[in-house]
Amino acid sequence: MDYAAKFEQGLDYADFLAKYATDDQKARWAGMEERITLTDAQRTLLSGFVREMKVLVVSGAWCGDCVEQCPILLRFAEATDKIRLRFVDRDDHPDLASDLSVCGGNRVPAVLFLSEDDHPCGRYGDKTLAKYRRIVADQLGGACPTGIVPPAEELTSAVVQDWLDEFERIQLLLRTSTRLRKKHGD
């Protein structure tokens, strides 16, 4: 898979929604965007990133999990110029969706982290640990959030932190990479 080409085909957040979301879906995404705020500590952490990381998100504008999680990724990218964030639609990129499948399914959001020079560094998705814990506690069964009813504030905060922990892990991987340290002379 040519991840560099897939990343270049990706759209920024606004363009992705403009192309793929209906007006109702855009309203759900916008409502969630308004709810996502980062703490001072989270913004400080993100502003300390030194390595560029490319973040490619396989998403669906119709997906409730994407409604709840993708605005978090947007807030991270807004907090640092070291995160380059792009989105592709799952159904328009079935090869990438299949490559990033989770438990044998083309789940979304699925995130691929790439180094500045397009080496895969990690994959994450479709839900965070906090979200899975809540699902098990609430129902222990199949359900699909619609994005119509927003999650409770404490769950949103926990999901933001879960995502941030993964972004930090990838940043630290990039920061300590022998290859990249040699390249950057640090």
N, C-alpha and C positions, 0 to 999 in steps of 0.2 A: 504494500500500500504506500502510495506517495503522499505522506502526511503533509509535506510542505505545500503541495498542490492543493490538497483539501483545505488547508488553512487559508491559502490565498483565495479560494473560492468562497470562503465563509463571509458572512455579513456582520457588520457591527449590530449592536442590540436594536437600535432604532430602525435600521434598514430591514433587519430580519422581521420585526413586527409589522412594518409597513408592507412588506411583501406577503407575509403568510397569515397574519391575524385578521379576523373579522373585527368589526367595531366593538362587539361585546367582549371578545377576547382581549382586545387592546385595553378596554376599561378594566378588566380583571388584572392584567399585568400592571397597569398604572396604579391601581389600588394597592397592590402589593408593594410596588416601588415606594409608595408613600410611607409604608409601614417599616421599611428597612432602614435602620439607622445604625451606624457603627459607633461604638464607644470610643473615647479618646485613646484608650490603650490599643484598641484594634486599629485605629487610624495610624497611630504611632508605629505599630508593628509593620503595617503595610508600607508606610513611607520609608521604612528602613530597608526595604528590599533593594538589592544591588544588581541582581542578575535579571535580564529580561526573560520572561517566561511567556510562551505562547499558550493560550488556553482555547481549545477548540471544543465547542459544545454541540452535541447532536441533540436537537430539541424538537418540540412540536408546539406551535402556538396554542393548540387545542388542549394541551396536557396540563392537568391540575398540578402535578409535581413540578413541572417547568414554571408555571405561574408562581408557585411558592418559592422556588429556589433560584431561578435565573436572575431575578432582580438583586439577589445577594451578590452574585458574581459581578454584576454591573457595579454595585457599590464598591467592591474590592478594586475593580479596574479604575474607578474614578479616584480612588485614594492614592494611586501610585502610577507613575508612567512606566513602570517595569512590567506591568501585565498588559499583554495584547490579547484582547478577547474577541473571538469570532464565533458565530453561530451558523449551523447548517440545519436544514430541515431533514428529519429522519427519513421521510418518504422520498425526498429528492436525492438522497445520498444513501441508498440501501447497502452499498458495499461498505461504507464506513460504519453504518449502523450495525451491520452484521459483524464487522471486525471488532466493534466495541460492545458487542452483546453482553448482557448480564444474565447469568444463570440460564443461558440458552435462549434468551429473548431479546428482541430489539427494544430495550427499555430506554426511556428518556426521563430526565436529562442524563446523558452519558458524556463525561468530560475526559478529554485527552490533553495531558500536559506535555508540552514540547519545550526543548531547550531553544535558545536563540537561533541555533543552527539546525533546528528541526529533528533532533533526536527525541524519541519518546522517553518521558521521565516518569509517567504515572497515569493511571486511569482512576476515575472516581464516578460514582453514581450508582444507582438511580435515586436512592434516598440515603440520608445520613443515618448514623447510629441512633441519634435522638429520635428521628422520625420513626425508625423501625421499632424502637422501644415503645413509643406511644401507640403504634398500630397494634403491637402484641398486647399491650395493656388494655387497650380499648376494645378489641374485637377478636384477635387471633383468628382472622379469616380474611377472605378476599374483599378488597374494596379499592376503589379508585377515586381519589379526591378530584373534584371538578374545578377547583379554583374559585367557585362561587362563594363559598363560606370560608373566610380566611382562618388560618390556624390560630390557636391561642398564643398570646404574646410570649409566654415562657417557652413554648415549643419553638416559635420563630427565633428567639434569642439563642436557644440551644442549637438549632440548625445552622444559624449564622456562625456560631463558634465551631461547630463540626467542620463546616466548609473552610473556615479560616485556618483551622489546624492542618488541614490537608494542603492548603496553599502554602502555609509556612513550611511544612515538611518538604514540599517540592522545592521551595526557594532555598532551603538549607541543603538539599541534595545538589542543586545547581551551584550554590555558593562554595561547597566543599569539593566539587568535582575536580579531580586532578587535571583533567583535560581543559576545563574552563579556567581554572586557576592559572595554568600555564599560558593559556591564550591571553588572559587579561593581566598577567604579571602580578598576581596577588596571592 
